[in-house]
């Protein structure tokens, strides 16, 4: 079998590419899109795709902000008068990820049904619900825990955005540039976690003086959400070619590699979003003196650095996968994550905040690179399974693209459950053993298992994706 990263020498002269004529219909619908046609891509397609990518990133960025607001808000709940135990705090951290992961499944089908532009407008508008609800409920310390939990679950609307956004963008770009485009789209969204954890501590303190103004954690995002809705309306497009139907999704579900890739994505993206969610709480528990820093009248939490470096490293994971192969980069990432987690465990008894922070920065970078490389493997594996001669440089059939688009959404949904599992595992470890060591050791074992699976199925010839390496 041919290595997927090797382009065979052409035996005949390539035929000239047919001219692509786009048809623009009312409602900003576009017919005839063919990103694999290089002449069309350079003359028209790239500009249109880039414009849609920019607004997709902005909408997804706000989605991640809303999705992870509770990860930083919970740190301030005790000071605001809420009486919650450790288990309840970890449930509030993990519930948005549970809801968001589940919502990613139906969100996968929304772009084909409504159009990428139209659904971006709708999904952005849905973000108003959790932000307003959060602003109302955290303003009253008498709010029952059950109500807080329901409102935290509503933040899952932000997590669902990822599946539809990534599925939409995959149709706009040619196969040879999907890794970079999907990496940028995802990284822009992931940055929302960092921004939420940076801005909220400043806002709740600076707007209230000696007290806390927790409701502002919800209110401040509403103007930006309205901008995202209007921006999508004015600048994005719907592609009629985006038709990931239920038959394609059922075919993706029946593909064993979809489930294997979903497991790997739990290890990479699930680790990123899970650690990003618990990082502020871990710092507050282990190093309360370093939970926030006063800079003038602003209160800054360094927890935002984890999500920041993890987000910025993600597109480089896609780029490295484009160049060296996704499996190699993913294996390396899992190895680095295992080492990074052991480094975190080693710092816990030392009581050094700066070593703890350094260890987590390494872990976040490794998970970010793994996010990009694992996600880049998805279209490559599906193209290989369909018998495409060179999955990196050809687009494959429309059927393969639809099946791949469905898989991208479904895998992102399964992977996001890591954002629920990691806080719960650490919460249980803390409740049963008094520290987080056992939870982290479980993560190390998981990374070793995932590293092994990646190497066996996607690095070895004769195994996995039609016997080809990816």
C-alpha positions in Angstrom: 0.0 0.0 0.0 1.1 3.6 -0.6 2.0 5.8 2.2 -0.6 8.5 2.4 2.1 11.2 2.7 3.8 10.1 -0.6 2.5 11.5 -3.9 2.9 9.0 -6.8 4.4 10.2 -10.0 1.7 11.0 -12.6 1.7 8.6 -15.6 -0.2 10.9 -17.8 -0.5 14.6 -18.3 -3.1 16.1 -15.9 -6.3 17.2 -17.7 -7.2 20.9 -17.4 -9.6 21.7 -14.6 -13.1 22.7 -15.6 -14.2 26.2 -15.0 -16.2 26.8 -11.8 -19.2 29.1 -12.2 -20.8 30.1 -8.8 -24.5 30.7 -8.6 -25.5 33.2 -5.9 -29.1 32.8 -4.7 -31.1 34.9 -2.2 -30.3 34.4 1.4 -26.5 34.2 0.5 -26.7 30.7 -0.8 -23.9 29.6 -3.1 -24.2 26.8 -5.6 -21.4 25.1 -7.5 -18.7 25.4 -4.8 -15.5 23.3 -5.7 -12.6 24.1 -3.4 -10.5 21.4 -4.9 -10.4 23.2 -8.3 -7.1 25.2 -7.9 -8.0 27.8 -10.5 -11.3 28.6 -8.8 -9.7 28.5 -5.4 -7.0 31.0 -6.2 -9.3 33.3 -8.2 -12.5 33.3 -6.0 -12.7 30.6 -3.5 -9.9 31.5 -1.1 -11.3 35.0 -0.5 -14.8 33.8 0.2 -13.6 30.9 2.4 -11.4 33.3 4.4 -14.2 35.7 5.1 -16.5 32.9 6.3 -13.6 31.5 8.4 -13.1 34.9 10.2 -16.7 35.2 11.3 -16.9 31.5 12.2 -13.9 32.0 14.5 -15.5 35.0 16.2 -18.8 33.2 16.8 -17.1 30.1 18.1 -14.8 32.2 20.2 -17.9 33.6 22.0 -19.3 30.1 22.2 -16.3 28.9 24.2 -16.4 32.0 26.4 -20.0 31.2 27.4 -19.3 27.4 27.6 -16.5 27.9 30.2 -17.8 30.9 32.1 -18.6 28.7 35.1 -15.0 27.4 35.3 -13.9 30.9 36.6 -17.2 32.0 38.2 -17.2 29.1 40.7 -14.0 30.4 42.2 -15.8 33.5 43.3 -19.0 31.9 44.5 -17.9 31.4 48.2 -16.8 35.0 48.4 -20.2 36.1 47.0 -22.0 34.2 49.8 -22.8 30.9 48.2 -22.5 27.8 50.5 -21.3 25.0 48.3 -19.2 21.9 49.0 -16.3 20.6 46.8 -18.5 18.1 45.0 -21.1 20.7 44.1 -18.3 23.0 42.8 -16.9 20.3 40.5 -20.4 19.6 39.2 -20.9 23.2 38.3 -17.5 23.1 36.5 -18.3 19.8 34.6 -22.0 20.3 33.8 -21.4 22.7 30.9 -19.1 20.2 29.3 -21.6 17.4 29.7 -24.4 19.4 28.1 -22.1 20.9 25.4 -20.8 17.5 24.4 -24.3 16.2 24.1 -25.5 19.2 22.1 -22.7 18.7 19.6 -24.5 15.7 18.3 -27.6 17.5 17.0 -25.5 20.6 16.1 -23.6 18.4 13.6 -26.8 18.2 11.5 -27.7 21.9 11.7 -25.4 23.2 9.0 -26.9 21.0 6.2 -30.4 21.7 7.4 -30.2 25.5 7.8 -27.0 26.6 6.1 -23.7 27.6 7.7 -24.5 31.3 7.8 -28.0 30.8 9.0 -27.0 28.4 11.8 -24.2 30.6 12.9 -26.7 33.4 13.5 -29.1 31.1 15.4 -26.4 29.4 17.5 -24.9 32.8 18.4 -28.4 34.1 19.4 -28.8 31.0 21.7 -25.8 32.2 23.7 -27.9 35.0 25.1 -29.9 32.5 27.2 -27.0 31.2 29.4 -25.4 34.6 29.8 -28.5 36.3 30.9 -29.5 33.3 33.2 -26.0 33.3 34.8 -26.1 37.1 35.4 -29.5 36.7 37.2 -28.8 33.6 39.3 -25.3 34.5 40.6 -26.6 37.8 41.9 -28.5 36.1 44.7 -26.6 33.8 47.2 -29.9 32.1 48.1 -30.2 30.6 44.6 -30.6 26.9 45.1 -27.9 24.6 43.9 -30.3 22.8 41.5 -31.0 26.1 39.8 -27.3 26.9 39.5 -26.8 23.4 38.0 -29.5 24.0 35.3 -28.1 27.4 34.4 -24.6 25.8 34.2 -26.0 23.2 31.8 -27.5 26.0 29.6 -23.9 27.1 29.0 -23.6 23.9 26.9 -25.1 26.0 24.1 -21.7 27.5 23.7 -20.0 24.0 23.6 -22.4 22.8 20.8 -21.2 25.6 18.5 -17.9 23.8 17.8 -19.4 20.8 16.0 -21.5 22.9 13.5 -18.7 25.5 13.0 -16.0 22.9 12.2 -18.4 20.9 10.0 -19.3 24.1 8.1 -15.7 25.2 7.6 -14.5 21.8 6.3 -16.7 22.4 3.2 -15.1 25.7 2.3 -11.4 24.6 2.2 -9.6 22.2 -0.1 -8.2 19.0 1.4 -4.7 20.3 1.3 -5.5 23.2 3.5 -8.1 21.7 5.9 -5.5 21.1 8.7 -4.5 24.8 8.9 -8.1 26.1 8.4 -9.7 23.7 11.0 -6.8 24.4 13.4 -7.3 28.2 13.2 -11.1 27.8 13.5 -10.7 25.6 16.6 -7.9 27.7 18.1 -9.9 30.9 17.8 -12.7 29.2 19.6 -10.5 27.7 22.2 -9.1 31.1 23.0 -12.5 32.0 24.4 -11.7 29.9 27.5 -8.6 31.9 28.2 -10.4 35.2 27.6 -13.2 34.3 29.9 -10.8 33.3 32.7 -8.8 36.5 32.2 -11.6 39.0 31.9 -14.1 37.8 34.5 -11.8 38.3 37.6 -11.0 41.8 36.4 -14.7 42.7 35.7 -16.2 41.3 38.9 -13.8 43.2 41.1 -13.2 46.5 39.2 -17.0 47.1 38.7 -17.8 46.7 42.4 -15.1 48.1 44.5 -14.9 46.4 47.8 -17.5 43.8 46.9 -18.0 41.4 44.0 -20.2 42.1 41.0 -20.6 38.6 39.8 -23.6 39.3 37.5 -21.3 41.3 35.3 -19.6 38.0 34.3 -22.7 37.3 32.2 -23.8 40.8 31.1 -20.5 41.9 29.5 -20.7 39.4 26.7 -24.1 40.3 25.4 -22.9 43.2 23.1 -20.3 40.9 21.5 -22.9 38.2 20.9 -25.1 40.7 19.1 -22.1 41.7 16.9 -21.5 38.1 16.0 -25.2 37.7 15.0 -25.0 40.7 12.8 -21.6 39.9 11.4 -22.7 36.4 10.3 -25.8 37.9 8.7 -23.8 40.4 6.7 -20.6 38.5 5.8 -21.2 34.7 5.9 -22.5 32.3 3.2 -24.5 29.1 2.9 -23.1 26.4 0.7 -25.6 24.1 -1.0 -22.9 21.5 -1.2 -23.0 21.1 2.6 -25.3 18.1 2.7 -24.2 15.7 5.5 -27.4 13.7 5.6 -28.4 11.1 8.1 -27.3 8.3 5.8 -23.8 9.7 5.8 -23.9 10.0 9.6 -25.0 6.4 10.0 -22.2 5.3 7.7 -19.8 7.3 9.8 -21.1 5.7 13.0 -20.7 2.2 11.5 -17.1 3.0 10.7 -14.9 1.5 13.5 -12.2 4.2 13.0 -14.7 6.9 13.9 -14.9 5.5 17.4 -11.2 5.0 17.7 -10.6 8.6 16.6 -13.2 9.8 19.1 -11.4 8.0 21.9 -8.1 9.7 20.8 -9.9 13.0 20.7 -11.1 12.5 24.3 -7.4 12.3 25.2 -6.4 15.5 23.4 -9.3 17.9 23.2 -11.0 16.4 26.3 -7.8 16.9 28.2 -7.6 20.5 27.0 -11.1 21.5 27.9 -11.2 19.4 31.1 -7.9 20.9 32.4 -9.0 24.4 31.3 -12.2 24.0 33.3 -10.5 22.8 36.6 -7.3 24.9 36.4 -8.7 27.9 38.3 -10.1 25.6 41.0 -6.9 23.6 41.3 -4.9 26.8 41.8 -7.4 28.1 44.4 -7.2 24.8 46.3 -3.4 24.2 46.1 -2.1 27.7 46.1 -4.7 30.1 47.5 -2.2 32.9 47.8 -1.7 32.7 44.0 -5.3 32.4 43.0 -5.4 36.0 41.9 -2.9 38.8 41.6 -3.8 42.5 42.2 -2.5 44.8 39.5 -3.7 48.2 40.5 -7.5 47.9 41.0 -7.6 44.8 38.8 -7.7 41.2 40.0 -6.0 38.8 37.6 -6.0 35.0 37.7 -3.1 33.3 35.9 -5.3 30.4 35.2 -6.1 31.9 31.8 -2.5 31.1 30.7 -3.3 27.4 30.4 -6.1 27.8 28.0 -4.2 30.5 26.1 -1.1 28.4 25.3 -3.2 25.3 24.6 -5.3 27.3 22.1 -2.4 28.9 20.4 -0.6 25.6 20.0 -3.6 23.9 18.3 -3.2 25.2 14.8 0.5 24.2 14.8 -0.7 20.7 15.6 -2.7 20.8 12.3 0.2 22.3 10.4 2.7 19.7 11.7 0.2 17.0 10.8 -0.1 18.3 7.3 3.7 18.1 7.0 4.7 15.0 8.9 1.5 13.0 9.2 -1.1 13.2 11.9 -0.3 9.9 13.6 3.3 10.8 14.3 2.4 14.2 15.8 -0.4 12.6 17.9 1.8 9.9 19.3 4.4 12.5 20.2 1.7 14.6 21.9 0.4 11.7 24.0 3.9 10.9 25.1 4.4 14.6 26.1 1.1 14.7 27.9 2.0 11.7 30.0 5.3 13.3 30.9 3.6 16.6 31.6 1.1 14.9 33.9 3.9 13.2 35.8 5.6 16.5 36.2 2.3 18.0 37.6 2.2 15.1 40.2 5.8 15.7 41.1 5.1 19.4 41.8 2.1 18.9 44.1 4.1 18.0 47.3 6.7 20.6 46.6 4.4 23.6 47.2 5.9 25.6 44.4 3.3 27.5 42.4 5.7 28.4 39.6 6.8 24.8 39.0 3.1 23.8 39.1 2.3 26.5 36.6 5.2 25.5 34.3 4.2 21.8 34.4 0.6 22.7 33.4 1.8 25.0 30.6 3.8 22.1 29.2 0.7 19.9 29.5 -1.6 22.5 27.8 0.8 22.9 24.9 1.0 19.2 24.3 -2.8 18.8 24.4 -3.2 21.7 22.1 -0.8 20.2 19.5 -2.6 16.9 19.9 -6.0 18.6 19.3 -4.9 19.9 16.0 -3.1 16.7 14.8 -5.9 14.3 15.9 -8.6 16.4 14.3 -6.5 16.5 11.1 -6.3 12.8 11.1 -10.1 12.4 10.6 -10.5 13.5 7.0 -7.2 11.6 6.1 -8.4 8.4 7.6 -11.9 8.6 6.0 -10.3 9.4 2.6 -8.0 6.4 3.0 -10.8 4.1 4.0 -12.7 5.2 0.9 -9.7 4.3 -1.3 -8.5 7.8 -2.2 -5.1 7.6 -3.8 -3.6 10.5 -1.9 -5.7 11.7 1.0 -3.6 14.8 1.7 -3.8 16.3 -1.8 -7.1 15.2 -3.3 -10.6 15.9 -2.2 -12.2 12.5 -2.8 -15.8 12.1 -3.7 -18.7 14.2 -2.4 -19.9 11.1 -0.5 -16.5 10.9 1.4 -16.7 14.6 2.2 -20.2 14.3 3.6 -19.2 11.3 5.7 -16.2 13.1 6.9 -18.2 16.2 7.8 -20.5 14.1 9.9 -17.6 12.3 11.5 -16.0 15.6 12.4 -19.1 16.7 14.3 -19.7 13.4 16.0 -16.0 12.9 17.1 -16.0 16.5 18.4 -19.0 15.6 20.5 -17.5 12.4 22.0 -14.2 14.2 22.6 -15.9 17.0 24.5 -17.1 14.5 27.2 -13.5 14.7 28.5 -14.4 18.1 29.8 -16.9 16.3 32.1 -14.8 13.3 32.9 -11.6 15.1 34.0 -13.3 17.4 36.6 -15.3 14.5 37.9 -12.2 12.3 38.2 -10.3 15.0 40.1 -13.3 15.7 42.3 -13.6 12.1 43.2 -9.9 11.8 43.9 -10.0 14.8 46.2 -13.1 13.6 48.0 -11.8 10.0 48.6 -8.0 10.6 49.1 -7.8 14.2 50.1 -5.6 15.1 47.1 -5.6 14.9 43.3 -2.7 12.5 42.7 -4.8 9.4 42.0 -6.8 11.3 39.3 -3.7 12.4 37.6 -2.2 8.9 37.6 -5.3 7.7 35.9 -4.7 10.3 33.2 -1.1 9.1 32.7 -2.3 5.5 32.2 -5.0 6.7 29.7 -2.4 8.6 27.6 -0.2 5.6 27.4 -3.1 3.5 26.2 -4.1 6.1 23.6 -0.5 6.5 22.4 -0.3 2.7 21.9 -3.6 2.6 19.9 -2.4 5.5 17.7 0.9 3.8 16.9 -0.7 0.4 16.2 -3.5 1.6 14.0 -2.1 4.6 12.2 1.7 4.3 12.2 2.2 0.6 11.3 1.8 -0.4 7.7 -0.7 -3.2 7.1 -2.9 -2.2 10.0 -5.6 0.4 10.4 -6.7 2.7 7.6 -6.5 0.3 4.6 -3.0 -0.6 5.6 -1.7 2.9 5.2 0.0 5.3 7.6 -1.7 8.5 8.4 
